[in-house]
Amino acid sequence: MIVLKTHSELERMKKACRISAESLSVAEELIRPGITTREIDRAMHDFIVRSGAKPSFLGLYGFPASACISVNDVVIHGIPGDYHLQEGDIVSIDVGACCDGFHGDNAYTFPVGQISEENQRLLRVTQESLYKGIEAAVIGNRIGDISFAVQSHVTPYGFGIVRQFVGHGVGKALHEDPEVPNFGKAGHGPRLVEGMTIAIEPMITLEGDAVTIDADKWTTRSKSGKAAAHFEHTIAITKDGPVILTKR
Ligand code: MG
């Protein structure tokens, strides 16, 4: 069931989304060769709590940290730990915050120092595909129009689109209906109406759609072993077009 948000609910949801977005900026400030992913998670956790919110991911389905921190071939759900970031890595950070009864959810892939040209292209194209998806998120369109917009932007580059994980509605629960795949047919799926709030989140690899999950049951890697990127915003469908609630 798709839960629509009233104007006043949207106003409340903006705070959770702003804190989610700002916590990514906290991470960005820290990212450099040598820092561990656990240190980044701690700083994000502390920021979220200091801001009067709760980290949405901590304990969700048993996840043991406040942010998912995924390096290089890890697409999503990387568990923060002792890994020290290295020059040339790419690091995807996905984080949510909850306050006043609503969640925000967003992700960004950061370069660590100087990265390869192919990884630069991967980051650029993945972020562009997110914005193509957002542009398609207008009243009267369908979820499939968002999916198709993401897919059509990515495919010509030969990159892989992860299919096993998709975007989602977001609101009082972090994960609500509808699913928002990064592939699909224009004109298909649920119609977009005012008051829908969704997380659009392309997960793109340098090569191949397939992923594998580590024995920890979380760490999700590209099967090809090639690098992956992940960009996400929570947006609202409004009469004035899509509004990015997690804009930094
Ligand atoms: Mg999400």
Residues whose N, C-alpha, C, O or C-beta is under 5 A from the ligand:
A	BS01	MG	D105 A199
